[in-house]
Amino acid sequence: MNFSKLGSSNLSVSRVCLGSMTWGVQNNQQDANQQIEYAISQGVNFIDTAEMYAIPPTAETYGKTEQIIGQWLKENPNQRKDLIIASKIAGPGIEWVRDGGPINAKAIELAVDASLQRLNTDYIDLYQLHWPNRLMPHFGKHWPNQIQFTQLDAADHQAQMLDILQGLQRCIDAGKIRHCGLSDDSTWGVNTYLKLSESHNLPRMVSIQNEFSLLQTKDWPYLIENCVHEQIAYLPWSPLCTGLLTGKYANGQRPEGSRWSLTQRKGLFRNTELCHEAVAEYVEIAKQHGYTPAQLALAWCDQVDGVTSTIIGATNMQQLEEDILAFSKPLSSRALSDIGKVLTRYPAPF
């Protein structure tokens, strides 16, 4: 297992980050225990979760994933010091999470305390803002005119961001979190937080996790360039594009128990003709070069300059073993060339 520095922090994280959002719906405690223990045996030291998990989010499953991780930590207390645990505070709009209110200093302090209790730990290594208070171009909203940036009251949001940093500072001072980061944010969001941190001597964001895959490359090159030069770790989520890049949804298939067999909060907006055309070509490239389709997609993501650690998720052990193996199978220049030709033809298929 290879490791990378987590942005400007002093933490070293495995190039594979174990995602956990299926634990509590598609996976139970025993499944999660097996996944955690296997991942650790392969050198993984980075586990990502969130207060709103399991997915799809409901009032009944809110906090369930953290509880599952917390049960494992309770049974394996000696392993806590060797792990980098990341969690997130939910942004506004979910009515059963603090009445759908925005992220602010008070919400952060309440959410951190609740996550610590569910996780059965005294500290969280990386605490992230799951999505910002302002509307952001994620979940398919990355086309012109879907968001009116000129309507944003930038001064008001900067004041909110300052308040957030002050709440994070109090949590760091109390020893409850070690570092903070972003999720589903933009270059403006990253840089505004960095400016506020510097001018007010407040915690510095060390990472951002955004959707990134062969089917979703909107962060390359602009956001990722910014991350590299500002020492912000870039953490791709959904590198298999909700399983689409495995090829299992071809020809309208919906394997029982798969992500697309469940109701999706944002719908199946990735289910486009262009996506399926691109996936079919990536599946063929994988066959030609001795990879499974999932391994091809993950190996590609891992080699992108500026990527720190890729967040993977699995619903069974076979998938997890297959996925982790991808990070020890670097792509040849021929494979990268073949992939590049397809990527050029399908740069934004959804």
GIQUI-V834540 format. One record per pair of residues at least 24 apart in sequence whose ideal C-beta (glycine too) atoms are under 10 Angstrom apart, sorted by the first residue. I is the first residue (numbers start at 0). GAP is how many residues later the second one is. Records with the same first field share a line. If there is no record, write none. Layout:
I = GAP + GAP
This chain:
0 = 38 + 41 + 42 + 43 + 44 + 323 + 326 + 327
1 = 41 + 300 + 307 + 325 + 326
2 = 40 + 42 + 43 + 305 + 306
3 = 42 + 229 + 230 + 303 + 304 + 305
4 = 201 + 226 + 228 + 303
5 = 40 + 78 + 80 + 119 + 120 + 172 + 173 + 175 + 200 + 201 + 225 + 226 + 227 + 229 + 302 + 303
6 = 119 + 172 + 174 + 197 + 198 + 199 + 200 + 201 + 220 + 223 + 224 + 225 + 226 + 227 + 228 + 301
7 = 171 + 186 + 196 + 197 + 198 + 199 + 222 + 223 + 224 + 225
8 = 75 + 116 + 117 + 169 + 170 + 171 + 172 + 195 + 197 + 198 + 222 + 224
9 = 168 + 169 + 196
10 = 34 + 35 + 73 + 75 + 114 + 115 + 167 + 168 + 195 + 196 + 222
11 = 33 + 34 + 72
12 = 31 + 32 + 33 + 71 + 73 + 112 + 113 + 194 + 220 + 222 + 295 + 296
13 = 25 + 26 + 28 + 29 + 30 + 31 + 32 + 33 + 70 + 295 + 296 + 310 + 313
14 = 28 + 29 + 31 + 287 + 292 + 293 + 294 + 295 + 312 + 313
15 = 26 + 27 + 28 + 29 + 30 + 282 + 286 + 293 + 294 + 295 + 296 + 304 + 307 + 308 + 310 + 311 + 312
16 = 27 + 28 + 29 + 30 + 31 + 67 + 69 + 192 + 218 + 219 + 220 + 291 + 292 + 293 + 294 + 295 + 296
17 = 24 + 26 + 27 + 28 + 29 + 30 + 31 + 51 + 65 + 291 + 293 + 294 + 295 + 296 + 302 + 305 + 306
18 = 27 + 28 + 29 + 30 + 31 + 34 + 36 + 46 + 67 + 190 + 218 + 219 + 220 + 291 + 292 + 293 + 294 + 295
19 = 27 + 28 + 29 + 30 + 33 + 34 + 35 + 45 + 46 + 48 + 49 + 66 + 67 + 291 + 293
20 = 27 + 28 + 29 + 31 + 32 + 33 + 34 + 35 + 36 + 40 + 44 + 216 + 217 + 238 + 290 + 292
21 = 31 + 32 + 33 + 43 + 235 + 237 + 240 + 291 + 292 + 293 + 294
22 = 26 + 30 + 31 + 32 + 38 + 41 + 42 + 43 + 44 + 45 + 46 + 49 + 290 + 292
23 = 29 + 30 + 31 + 34 + 36 + 37 + 38 + 39 + 40 + 41 + 42 + 43 + 44
24 = 28 + 29 + 30 + 31 + 32 + 33 + 35 + 36 + 39 + 40 + 237 + 290
25 = 28 + 29 + 231 + 232 + 233 + 235 + 236 + 287 + 288 + 289 + 290
26 = 27 + 38 + 41 + 230 + 286 + 287 + 288 + 289
27 = 40
28 = 35 + 38 + 39 + 40 + 42 + 43
29 = 38
30 = 37 + 283 + 284 + 285 + 286 + 289
31 = 33 + 36 + 37 + 39 + 40
32 = 35 + 36 + 38 + 39 + 42 + 43
33 = 282 + 283 + 286
34 = 37 + 278 + 279 + 280 + 281 + 282 + 284 + 285
35 = 32 + 33 + 36 + 37 + 40 + 43 + 47
36 = 35 + 39 + 42
37 = 276 + 279 + 282 + 283 + 286
38 = 44 + 273 + 275 + 281 + 284 + 285
39 = 36 + 39 + 42 + 43
40 = 283
41 = 278 + 279 + 282 + 283 + 285 + 286
42 = 281 + 284 + 285
43 = 39 + 40 + 265 + 268 + 276 + 280 + 283
44 = 34 + 37 + 38 + 39 + 40 + 80 + 264
45 = 37 + 38 + 39 + 40 + 79 + 80 + 189 + 262 + 263 + 265
46 = 25 + 26 + 36 + 37 + 38 + 39 + 40 + 78 + 264
47 = 36 + 37 + 38 + 39 + 40 + 78 + 80 + 135 + 161 + 187 + 189 + 261 + 263 + 264 + 265
48 = 36 + 37 + 38 + 39 + 66 + 69 + 70 + 75
49 = 36 + 37 + 38 + 39 + 40 + 65 + 78 + 80 + 133
50 = 36 + 37 + 38 + 39 + 43 + 46 + 47 + 60 + 61 + 63 + 64 + 67 + 68 + 79
51 = 36 + 37 + 38 + 39 + 42 + 44 + 45 + 78 + 79
52 = 34 + 35 + 37 + 77
54 = 204 + 207 + 209 + 210 + 258
55 = 203 + 206 + 207 + 208 + 209 + 210
56 = 33 + 37 + 39 + 40 + 208
57 = 36 + 38 + 205 + 207
58 = 35 + 36 + 37 + 38
59 = 36
61 = 28 + 32 + 34 + 35
62 = 34 + 51 + 52 + 54 + 55 + 56
63 = 54
64 = 53 + 54
65 = 48 + 49 + 50 + 51 + 52 + 53 + 54 + 55 + 58
66 = 50 + 51 + 52 + 53
67 = 50 + 51
68 = 46 + 49 + 50 + 51 + 52
69 = 45 + 46 + 47 + 48 + 49 + 50 + 51
70 = 47 + 48 + 49
71 = 47 + 48
72 = 46 + 47 + 48
73 = 45 + 46 + 47
74 = 45
76 = 43 + 44
79 = 39 + 40 + 41 + 42 + 43 + 45
82 = 38 + 42
83 = 40 + 41 + 42 + 94 + 95 + 225
84 = 30 + 34 + 36 + 38 + 39 + 40 + 41 + 42 + 93
85 = 38 + 39 + 40 + 41 + 42 + 93 + 95 + 97 + 121 + 123 + 149 + 223 + 225
86 = 24 + 25 + 28 + 29 + 31 + 32 + 34 + 37 + 38 + 39 + 40 + 41 + 43 + 90
87 = 27 + 36 + 38 + 39 + 40 + 41 + 42 + 43 + 93 + 94 + 95 + 96 + 121
88 = 25 + 26 + 38 + 39 + 40 + 41 + 42 + 75 + 78 + 79 + 91 + 94
89 = 39 + 40 + 41
90 = 38 + 39 + 40 + 41 + 42 + 43 + 45 + 92 + 93 + 94
91 = 39 + 40 + 41 + 42 + 43
92 = 38 + 40 + 42
93 = 36 + 171
96 = 33
100 = 32
101 = 30 + 31 + 32 + 55 + 58 + 61 + 62
102 = 26 + 27 + 28 + 29 + 30 + 57 + 58 + 60 + 61 + 64
103 = 29 + 56 + 59 + 60 + 62 + 63
104 = 55 + 57 + 58 + 59 + 60 + 61 + 62 + 63 + 64 + 65 + 66
105 = 57 + 61
106 = 56 + 57 + 60
107 = 55 + 56 + 57 + 58 + 59 + 60 + 61 + 62 + 63 + 68 + 69 + 72
108 = 58 + 59 + 61 + 62 + 65 + 67
109 = 57
110 = 56 + 60
111 = 55 + 56 + 58 + 59 + 62 + 64 + 65
112 = 58 + 61 + 63
114 = 61 + 62
115 = 55 + 60 + 61
120 = 55
121 = 53 + 54
122 = 48 + 49 + 51 + 52 + 53 + 54 + 55
123 = 47 + 52 + 53 + 54 + 55 + 56
124 = 52 + 53 + 54
125 = 51 + 52 + 53 + 54 + 55 + 80 + 81 + 83 + 107 + 109
126 = 41 + 44 + 45 + 49 + 50 + 51 + 52 + 53 + 54 + 76
127 = 49 + 51 + 52 + 53 + 54 + 55 + 56 + 57 + 77 + 78 + 79 + 80 + 81 + 107
128 = 32 + 35 + 39 + 51 + 52 + 53 + 54 + 55 + 56 + 60 + 64 + 76 + 79
129 = 52 + 53 + 54 + 55 + 79
130 = 51 + 52 + 53 + 54
131 = 25 + 28 + 29 + 32 + 50 + 51 + 52 + 53 + 54 + 56 + 57 + 60 + 61
132 = 24 + 27 + 28 + 31
133 = 26 + 27 + 51 + 52 + 54 + 55
135 = 47 + 48 + 49 + 50 + 53 + 74
136 = 47 + 49 + 81
137 = 45 + 46 + 47 + 48 + 72 + 73 + 78 + 80 + 99 + 128
138 = 45 + 72 + 126 + 127 + 128 + 130 + 131
139 = 71 + 76 + 126 + 127 + 129 + 130 + 132 + 210
140 = 125 + 128
141 = 69 + 74 + 76 + 77 + 206 + 208
142 = 75 + 205
148 = 37 + 39
151 = 36
153 = 34 + 38
156 = 31 + 32 + 35
157 = 34 + 35 + 37 + 38
158 = 37
160 = 28 + 31 + 32 + 34 + 35 + 36 + 41
161 = 30 + 31 + 34 + 35 + 37 + 38 + 40
163 = 29 + 32 + 38 + 39
164 = 28 + 31 + 32 + 35 + 36 + 37 + 38 + 39 + 40
165 = 30 + 34 + 36 + 37
166 = 35 + 36
167 = 25 + 29 + 34 + 35 + 37
168 = 28 + 31 + 32 + 33 + 34
169 = 33
170 = 32
171 = 30 + 31
172 = 30
176 = 26
177 = 25 + 28
178 = 24 + 25 + 26 + 27 + 28 + 54
179 = 24 + 25 + 26 + 27
180 = 24 + 25 + 26 + 27 + 28 + 51 + 52 + 54
181 = 24 + 25 + 26 + 27 + 28 + 50 + 53
182 = 24 + 25 + 26 + 27 + 28 + 52 + 54
183 = 24 + 25 + 26 + 27 + 53
184 = 24 + 25 + 38
185 = 24 + 32 + 33 + 36 + 37 + 40
186 = 32 + 35 + 36 + 37 + 38 + 39 + 40 + 43
187 = 35 + 38
188 = 34
189 = 33 + 36 + 37 + 40 + 42
190 = 35 + 39 + 41
192 = 39
193 = 32 + 36 + 37 + 38
203 = 26 + 27 + 28
204 = 25 + 26 + 27 + 28
205 = 25 + 26 + 27 + 102
206 = 24 + 25 + 26 + 27 + 28 + 101 + 102
207 = 24 + 25 + 26 + 27 + 100
208 = 24 + 25 + 26 + 27 + 28 + 29 + 99 + 100 + 101 + 102
209 = 24 + 25 + 26 + 27 + 28
210 = 25 + 26 + 27 + 28 + 30 + 31 + 59
211 = 24 + 25 + 26 + 27 + 29 + 89 + 92 + 95 + 98 + 99
212 = 24 + 25 + 26 + 27 + 28 + 29 + 31 + 32 + 57 + 84 + 85 + 87 + 88 + 97
213 = 25 + 26 + 27 + 30 + 31 + 64 + 65 + 68 + 82 + 83 + 84 + 86 + 87 + 125 + 128 + 129 + 132 + 135
214 = 24 + 25 + 26 + 27 + 29 + 30 + 55 + 57 + 59 + 60 + 63 + 64 + 67 + 82 + 128 + 131 + 132 + 133 + 134 + 135
215 = 25 + 54 + 59 + 132 + 133 + 134
216 = 87 + 126 + 130 + 131
217 = 129 + 130
218 = 85 + 87
219 = 84 + 85 + 86 + 87 + 127
220 = 84 + 85
222 = 83
223 = 80 + 81 + 82 + 83
224 = 80 + 81
225 = 80
226 = 79 + 80 + 81
227 = 77 + 78 + 79 + 80
228 = 77
231 = 74 + 76
232 = 73 + 74 + 75 + 76
233 = 70 + 71 + 72 + 73 + 74 + 75 + 76
234 = 72 + 73 + 74 + 75 + 76
235 = 62 + 65 + 66 + 68 + 71 + 72 + 73 + 74 + 75 + 76
236 = 73 + 74 + 75 + 76
237 = 32 + 72 + 73 + 74 + 75
238 = 55 + 58 + 59 + 60 + 61 + 62 + 63 + 65 + 68 + 71 + 72 + 73 + 74 + 84 + 87
239 = 53 + 54 + 57 + 58 + 61 + 70 + 72 + 73 + 74 + 79 + 83
240 = 29 + 34 + 37 + 38 + 56 + 108 + 109
241 = 26 + 28 + 29 + 71
242 = 27 + 51 + 70 + 72 + 76
243 = 24 + 26 + 27 + 28 + 31 + 32 + 34 + 35 + 38 + 49 + 53 + 105 + 106
244 = 30 + 33 + 34 + 37 + 38 + 41 + 48 + 49 + 51 + 52 + 53 + 55 + 56
245 = 33 + 36 + 37 + 40 + 46 + 47 + 48 + 49 + 50 + 51 + 73 + 76 + 77
246 = 29 + 32 + 33 + 35 + 36 + 37 + 39 + 45 + 46 + 47 + 50
247 = 31 + 45 + 46
248 = 26 + 27 + 30
249 = 26 + 29 + 30 + 33 + 43
250 = 25 + 29
251 = 24
256 = 58 + 59
257 = 57
258 = 54 + 56
267 = 82
268 = 81
269 = 79 + 80
270 = 79
271 = 77 + 78
272 = 76 + 77
273 = 71 + 72 + 73 + 74 + 75 + 76
274 = 71 + 74 + 75
275 = 73
276 = 65 + 68 + 69 + 72
277 = 64 + 65 + 67 + 68 + 69 + 71 + 72
278 = 63 + 67 + 70
279 = 62
280 = 57 + 58 + 60 + 61 + 62 + 64 + 65
281 = 56 + 57 + 60 + 61 + 64
283 = 54 + 58
284 = 46 + 49 + 50 + 52 + 53 + 54 + 56 + 57
285 = 49 + 52 + 53
287 = 46 + 47 + 50
288 = 40 + 42 + 43 + 45 + 46 + 47 + 49 + 50
289 = 39 + 42 + 45
290 = 31 + 34 + 35 + 38 + 40 + 44
291 = 27 + 30 + 31 + 33 + 34 + 37
292 = 29
293 = 25 + 28 + 29 + 31 + 32
294 = 27 + 28 + 29 + 30 + 31 + 32 + 33 + 34 + 36
295 = 30 + 33 + 35 + 39 + 42 + 43
296 = 26 + 29 + 42
297 = 24 + 25 + 26 + 27 + 28 + 29 + 31
298 = 26 + 27 + 28 + 29 + 30 + 31 + 32 + 36 + 37 + 40
299 = 26 + 31 + 35 + 36 + 39 + 40 + 43
300 = 25 + 26
301 = 24 + 25 + 26 + 27 + 28 + 29
302 = 24 + 27 + 28 + 33
